[in-house]
Every structure is written in C-alpha cells, then in structure tokens.
Amino acid sequence: MNTKWMTMAAAVMLAGCGSAQVRGDFPDPARAYPAGGTYVSLDGLRQYAPGMNKQQLYALLGTPHFGEGMWGVREWNYLFNFRRTVGAPPIQCQFQIHFDGKGVAVGQSWKPATCAALLEPAPVAAAPAPPPAAPPPPPLRISADALFAFDSAELSGKGRARLDEVVASLGARMGAVSLTVVGFTDRIGSDAYNLRLSQRRANAVRDYLVARGVPAGSVRAEGQGSAQPLVECGKAPHAELVRCLAPNRRVEIAGIGG
C-alpha cells in the first residue's frame, strides 16, 4: 500500500518538474543573477546557432541567469545588455534557448521579439569607389614647320635637333616606352596627297627616334592627313592661308609621359 502511494507521488513530482522546465514564457528579469544581467558582445552572440550542445553554449554565453542547471532542463534563460555605440544607453533583452532531450539547442526566443534583429549582421559600408585613373598625359605636339620644310617629309637640321631633345627627355625610360607618332597636314592639296605626306612625315620621325636608340618595336607611325584640324581658316591668299593653317601641320608623339 505504501509502495503504491510512493510511486504515484513520484510520478506527480516528475510531471511537475517536466512542465516547469519548458515554460514557454520568460522569467521575471528581477530574478536574474547577476542582477541586471550581463553585457555581451553582439559579434560573440552571433556565434550561437541551433545544433550547439550545452557545453558549447556554456562556453559561449556563460551560466544561465535564472538558476537553470546543466542536466535535465529544456531551456536556459539569459538577460543580456547591448550597446549599439560607445556611450549609448543599453538595450536589455531576454534570450531563451530551447533544448531537446539530448541537450542540443533546437531554437531560441527573444523578449522583446525585436531584439532578434540585433543579431543581424551589421551593414557593411560600401567600399569607396577607387579614384578615377589619371588620364594619360597629352601627346607631345611639335609643329611640322619646326621639323620639315613646307610640303617636305625630310627632317631639317632644326627638326633633328628638336627630336634629339625628345630622345634626351626619355633618359632611362627609353627602352620601356611605347610611342605612337602621328603626322597631320593642313587642308591645302588633295586628301590623298595629304594622307601620304602625313604618313611620310610620321615615318621620318619614327625612323629618326629609332636611329637614336628607341627600340624599333616600341614606335609606330601613322598619318592622319588633314583630319583633326586645330584651327579653321577661311578663304585667303595662298601665303596668308599657309600661315593661318600652320597649327594644323604638326606631329604628335603619344607615350612620352614622364
């Protein structure tokens, strides 16, 4: 008789303990120990995930704040404080972890529920756009009249001296440059003739640079004829028109840099 009643009493006590372990609500924050809860790092708390066992969670979060033990309990409760920024007033949140019968976390709850948003990764500031690449230096522009006689593709003495200055300016970079020599003429004459003249002038400059030590594979030449004029001149006597169009007769060397 006594044995029967003892068995029934034990069953009632176990049932009561089981229902108390999974409350489905949150304990009174005033009961937390230490009082007021603890301050935790959001980055550390973000390491939590369902599937962790109690030993792992104990190492991560510390002792539960409401007297829960290690074994046989199905939830742990914490009272956490967070600061979003240095010196900001703390935000207080209750955090509850739910376990299965093997002590493995299967879920969590927050009070207030809005506290769950605190674990969202902080927005990553977009990396500043890289500064725009520096524009390439403008080509070196040399008046064709300083290199050639009018309507000629043979370098003058003055022209060779001017190109010697260009070679000297390259210095130790001479073997590493990549140059493009472009010849331009004025509009006097036919387009076909001017195209041929501008190419011959570009070739003459390229050949002189190569003869002075610039690697042949580093210099190319092209003629543009009367394209890309720098000035426009109206009708005028021939000599006056030649003077007016002088800026259009030129050689440009791209890649000089430095």
C-alpha positions in Angstrom: 0.0 0.0 0.0 2.7 2.4 1.0 4.7 1.5 -2.1 1.8 2.2 -4.4 1.3 5.7 -2.9 5.0 6.5 -3.1 5.1 5.5 -6.8 2.1 7.8 -7.6 3.7 10.7 -5.7 7.0 10.3 -7.5 5.1 10.3 -10.8 3.3 13.6 -9.9 6.5 15.2 -8.9 8.3 14.3 -12.1 5.4 15.5 -14.2 5.5 18.8 -12.3 9.3 19.2 -12.9 8.9 18.4 -16.6 6.3 21.1 -17.1 8.4 23.7 -15.2 11.4 23.1 -17.4 9.7 24.2 -20.6 7.8 27.2 -19.6 7.2 28.8 -23.0 7.4 32.2 -21.3 10.1 34.3 -19.8 11.1 34.6 -16.1 10.9 37.9 -14.2 14.0 40.0 -15.1 14.3 41.0 -11.4 15.2 37.3 -10.6 18.3 37.4 -12.9 21.7 36.7 -11.4 23.8 38.6 -11.6 21.3 41.4 -11.1 20.6 43.3 -14.2 22.1 40.6 -16.4 25.4 40.8 -18.3 26.8 42.8 -21.1 27.7 40.7 -24.1 29.3 41.2 -27.5 26.9 41.0 -30.4 29.6 39.5 -32.5 30.1 36.8 -29.9 26.4 36.2 -29.6 26.1 35.8 -33.4 28.1 32.6 -33.0 25.1 30.9 -31.5 23.1 28.6 -33.7 20.7 25.7 -33.2 22.6 22.4 -33.1 25.0 23.5 -30.4 25.1 21.5 -27.2 25.0 22.8 -23.7 28.8 22.6 -23.1 29.4 24.7 -26.2 26.7 27.2 -25.2 28.1 27.4 -21.6 31.5 28.3 -23.0 30.0 30.9 -25.4 27.4 32.5 -23.1 28.2 31.6 -19.6 26.0 30.4 -16.8 22.2 30.8 -17.4 20.9 33.8 -15.3 17.9 32.2 -13.7 19.3 29.2 -11.8 18.8 26.6 -14.5 21.1 23.6 -14.2 23.1 21.8 -16.8 21.2 18.4 -16.9 17.5 17.7 -17.4 16.4 21.2 -18.2 14.9 22.1 -21.6 15.6 25.8 -21.6 18.2 28.3 -20.5 17.4 32.0 -19.9 19.7 34.9 -20.1 19.3 38.7 -19.5 21.6 40.5 -21.9 22.5 44.1 -22.3 23.8 45.6 -25.5 25.2 49.0 -26.6 24.9 49.9 -30.2 27.6 52.5 -29.9 30.1 53.6 -27.3 28.3 55.5 -24.6 24.8 54.8 -25.9 22.1 53.7 -23.4 22.0 49.9 -23.1 19.3 47.8 -24.7 18.1 45.0 -22.4 16.9 41.7 -24.0 15.9 38.4 -22.6 17.2 35.4 -24.5 15.8 31.9 -24.1 17.4 28.7 -25.6 15.3 25.6 -26.1 16.9 22.2 -26.0 15.8 18.7 -27.0 16.1 15.7 -24.7 19.7 15.3 -25.6 20.7 18.8 -24.6 21.1 20.1 -28.1 19.7 23.6 -28.9 16.7 23.4 -31.2 15.5 27.0 -31.1 15.5 30.3 -29.3 13.2 33.1 -28.3 13.7 36.8 -27.6 11.8 39.3 -25.4 11.0 41.7 -26.8 10.9 39.9 -30.2 12.5 42.9 -31.8 15.8 42.0 -30.1 16.3 39.3 -32.6 17.2 42.0 -35.1 20.2 42.8 -33.1 21.9 39.6 -34.3 21.5 40.6 -38.0 25.0 41.3 -39.3 25.9 45.0 -39.2 25.6 46.6 -42.6 28.9 46.7 -44.4 29.7 50.1 -45.6 30.3 50.1 -49.3 33.9 50.4 -50.2 34.7 53.8 -51.5 35.0 53.9 -55.2 38.6 53.9 -56.4 39.7 57.2 -57.6 39.4 57.6 -61.3 42.5 56.6 -63.2 44.7 59.5 -64.1 44.2 60.4 -67.8 47.1 59.7 -70.0 49.4 62.7 -70.5 48.6 64.6 -73.7 50.8 63.8 -76.7 53.9 65.9 -77.3 52.9 68.2 -80.1 55.6 69.6 -82.4 54.9 72.0 -85.3 55.7 70.3 -88.6 57.2 73.7 -89.6 59.8 73.1 -86.9 60.7 69.7 -88.3 60.2 69.9 -92.1 60.3 72.5 -94.9 56.8 73.2 -96.3 55.5 70.3 -98.4 58.5 68.1 -97.4 59.0 64.9 -95.5 62.7 65.3 -95.0 63.8 66.3 -91.5 65.6 69.7 -91.3 68.6 70.3 -89.2 66.4 72.2 -86.8 64.0 69.3 -86.8 66.7 66.7 -86.0 67.9 68.9 -83.1 64.3 69.1 -81.8 64.0 65.3 -81.9 67.4 64.9 -80.1 65.8 66.8 -77.2 62.9 64.4 -77.3 65.2 61.4 -77.1 67.2 63.0 -74.2 64.0 63.6 -72.3 63.3 59.8 -72.3 66.5 59.1 -70.4 66.5 55.6 -68.7 62.9 55.1 -69.9 63.9 54.8 -73.5 63.8 51.0 -73.5 60.4 50.9 -71.8 58.3 53.4 -73.7 55.6 52.7 -76.2 55.3 55.6 -78.7 52.9 56.5 -81.4 53.9 59.1 -83.9 51.0 60.7 -85.8 51.5 63.1 -88.7 49.0 65.8 -89.6 48.8 68.2 -92.6 46.8 71.2 -93.4 43.9 71.1 -95.9 45.9 72.6 -98.8 46.1 69.9 -101.5 44.1 66.7 -102.1 43.1 64.4 -99.3 45.1 61.5 -100.8 48.2 63.6 -101.2 47.9 65.0 -97.6 47.4 61.5 -96.2 50.6 60.3 -97.9 52.6 63.3 -96.8 51.5 62.9 -93.2 52.4 59.3 -93.2 55.9 60.0 -94.7 56.5 62.7 -92.0 55.4 60.3 -89.3 57.7 57.6 -90.7 60.6 60.1 -90.8 60.2 61.0 -87.2 59.9 57.3 -86.2 63.0 56.3 -88.1 65.0 59.1 -86.5 63.9 58.1 -83.0 64.9 54.5 -83.7 68.2 55.6 -85.1 68.8 57.5 -81.8 68.2 54.4 -79.7 64.5 54.0 -79.2 63.6 50.3 -79.8 62.1 49.8 -83.2 59.3 47.7 -81.8 58.3 50.5 -79.4 57.5 53.1 -82.0 54.7 53.0 -84.6 53.8 55.7 -87.1 50.6 56.7 -88.7 49.4 59.5 -90.9 46.0 61.3 -90.5 46.2 63.8 -93.4 44.2 66.9 -92.7 42.0 65.3 -90.1 41.5 66.8 -86.6 42.4 70.4 -87.5 43.2 72.7 -84.7 42.2 75.8 -86.5 39.8 76.7 -89.3 40.7 79.4 -91.8 38.5 80.9 -94.4 39.4 81.9 -97.9 42.6 83.9 -98.1 45.6 84.5 -100.4 47.9 81.4 -100.5 50.7 82.8 -98.4 48.3 84.1 -95.8 46.4 80.8 -95.8 49.6 78.8 -95.3 50.4 81.0 -92.2 46.9 80.6 -90.8 46.8 76.8 -91.2 50.3 76.4 -89.6 48.9 74.9 -86.3 47.3 72.0 -88.3 50.6 71.0 -89.7 52.1 69.0 -86.8 53.5 65.8 -85.5 52.2 64.4 -82.2 54.1 61.8 -80.2 52.0 59.9 -77.7 53.5 57.9 -74.9 56.3 60.3 -74.0 54.9 60.7 -70.4 57.4 61.4 -67.6 
